[in-house]
Amino acid sequence: MSDCLFCRIVSGELGAAVVAEDEWALAFRDIRPQAPTHILVIPKKHLGSLGEAAEEDAVLLGRLLLLAKVVARGEGLASGYRVVLNNGGAAGQSVFHIHAHVLGGRHLGWPPG
């Protein structure tokens, strides 16, 4: 999608501080970090939100989470990290291309909201 910020990053039209990539997904540093480590993991295929995911996206979603794990390990977050998926504007999703936030580097309280 030409008007999607994250699709433009995937295509190379826009730059990002990439930390990991595989054939399915791309991980890069968030430009407004909410923790010492804050990385976004996005699929290379456009999918607006988790609510739009279909059965055919099961492998893609699994690969997204596996890359999140790789990123967390690479960032030295062995003591713990959080993976967050926001679904819809009311949940805080501001870019409508599904993405996982990998957060760590400090104590993350509960509940998060």
Contacts in CASP RR format, 6 or more apart in sequence:
PFRMAT RR
TARGET T0000
AUTHOR 0000-0000-0000
METHOD contacts of the structure
MODEL  1
MSDCLFCRIVSGELGAAVVAEDEWALAFRDIRPQAPTHILVIPKKHLGSL
GEAAEEDAVLLGRLLLLAKVVARGEGLASGYRVVLNNGGAAGQSVFHIHA
HVLGGRHLGWPPG
1 7 0 8 1.000
1 46 0 8 1.000
1 97 0 8 1.000
2 8 0 8 1.000
4 46 0 8 1.000
4 95 0 8 1.000
4 96 0 8 1.000
4 97 0 8 1.000
5 14 0 8 1.000
5 95 0 8 1.000
5 97 0 8 1.000
6 40 0 8 1.000
6 42 0 8 1.000
6 46 0 8 1.000
6 95 0 8 1.000
6 97 0 8 1.000
6 99 0 8 1.000
7 46 0 8 1.000
7 97 0 8 1.000
8 14 0 8 1.000
9 15 0 8 1.000
9 16 0 8 1.000
9 26 0 8 1.000
9 28 0 8 1.000
9 42 0 8 1.000
10 26 0 8 1.000
10 42 0 8 1.000
10 44 0 8 1.000
16 26 0 8 1.000
16 28 0 8 1.000
16 29 0 8 1.000
17 28 0 8 1.000
17 29 0 8 1.000
18 26 0 8 1.000
18 27 0 8 1.000
18 28 0 8 1.000
19 27 0 8 1.000
19 28 0 8 1.000
19 29 0 8 1.000
19 39 0 8 1.000
19 71 0 8 1.000
19 74 0 8 1.000
19 75 0 8 1.000
20 26 0 8 1.000
20 27 0 8 1.000
20 41 0 8 1.000
20 67 0 8 1.000
20 70 0 8 1.000
20 71 0 8 1.000
20 74 0 8 1.000
21 27 0 8 1.000
22 63 0 8 1.000
22 67 0 8 1.000
23 44 0 8 1.000
24 43 0 8 1.000
24 44 0 8 1.000
24 45 0 8 1.000
24 59 0 8 1.000
24 60 0 8 1.000
24 63 0 8 1.000
24 64 0 8 1.000
24 67 0 8 1.000
25 41 0 8 1.000
25 42 0 8 1.000
25 43 0 8 1.000
25 44 0 8 1.000
25 63 0 8 1.000
25 64 0 8 1.000
25 67 0 8 1.000
26 41 0 8 1.000
26 42 0 8 1.000
26 44 0 8 1.000
27 39 0 8 1.000
27 40 0 8 1.000
27 41 0 8 1.000
27 42 0 8 1.000
27 67 0 8 1.000
27 68 0 8 1.000
27 70 0 8 1.000
27 71 0 8 1.000
27 102 0 8 1.000
28 39 0 8 1.000
28 40 0 8 1.000
28 42 0 8 1.000
29 38 0 8 1.000
29 39 0 8 1.000
29 40 0 8 1.000
30 38 0 8 1.000
30 39 0 8 1.000
30 40 0 8 1.000
30 101 0 8 1.000
32 38 0 8 1.000
34 101 0 8 1.000
34 103 0 8 1.000
35 103 0 8 1.000
35 104 0 8 1.000
35 105 0 8 1.000
35 106 0 8 1.000
35 108 0 8 1.000
36 104 0 8 1.000
36 105 0 8 1.000
36 106 0 8 1.000
37 75 0 8 1.000
37 77 0 8 1.000
37 81 0 8 1.000
37 102 0 8 1.000
37 103 0 8 1.000
37 104 0 8 1.000
37 105 0 8 1.000
38 101 0 8 1.000
38 102 0 8 1.000
38 103 0 8 1.000
38 104 0 8 1.000
39 71 0 8 1.000
39 75 0 8 1.000
39 101 0 8 1.000
39 102 0 8 1.000
40 99 0 8 1.000
40 100 0 8 1.000
40 101 0 8 1.000
40 102 0 8 1.000
41 64 0 8 1.000
41 67 0 8 1.000
41 68 0 8 1.000
41 71 0 8 1.000
41 99 0 8 1.000
41 100 0 8 1.000
41 102 0 8 1.000
42 64 0 8 1.000
42 97 0 8 1.000
42 98 0 8 1.000
42 99 0 8 1.000
42 100 0 8 1.000
43 60 0 8 1.000
43 61 0 8 1.000
43 63 0 8 1.000
43 64 0 8 1.000
43 97 0 8 1.000
43 98 0 8 1.000
45 60 0 8 1.000
46 97 0 8 1.000
47 53 0 8 1.000
47 57 0 8 1.000
47 60 0 8 1.000
47 97 0 8 1.000
47 98 0 8 1.000
48 96 0 8 1.000
48 97 0 8 1.000
48 98 0 8 1.000
49 87 0 8 1.000
49 88 0 8 1.000
49 93 0 8 1.000
49 96 0 8 1.000
49 98 0 8 1.000
50 61 0 8 1.000
50 85 0 8 1.000
50 87 0 8 1.000
50 98 0 8 1.000
51 87 0 8 1.000
52 98 0 8 1.000
53 61 0 8 1.000
53 98 0 8 1.000
64 98 0 8 1.000
64 100 0 8 1.000
65 83 0 8 1.000
65 100 0 8 1.000
68 83 0 8 1.000
68 100 0 8 1.000
68 102 0 8 1.000
71 102 0 8 1.000
72 80 0 8 1.000
72 81 0 8 1.000
72 83 0 8 1.000
72 102 0 8 1.000
72 104 0 8 1.000
75 81 0 8 1.000
75 102 0 8 1.000
75 104 0 8 1.000
77 102 0 8 1.000
77 104 0 8 1.000
77 105 0 8 1.000
80 104 0 8 1.000
81 102 0 8 1.000
81 103 0 8 1.000
81 104 0 8 1.000
81 105 0 8 1.000
81 108 0 8 1.000
82 101 0 8 1.000
82 102 0 8 1.000
82 103 0 8 1.000
82 104 0 8 1.000
82 108 0 8 1.000
82 112 0 8 1.000
83 100 0 8 1.000
83 101 0 8 1.000
83 102 0 8 1.000
83 103 0 8 1.000
84 100 0 8 1.000
84 101 0 8 1.000
84 103 0 8 1.000
84 112 0 8 1.000
85 98 0 8 1.000
85 99 0 8 1.000
85 100 0 8 1.000
85 101 0 8 1.000
86 92 0 8 1.000
86 93 0 8 1.000
86 101 0 8 1.000
87 93 0 8 1.000
88 96 0 8 1.000
END
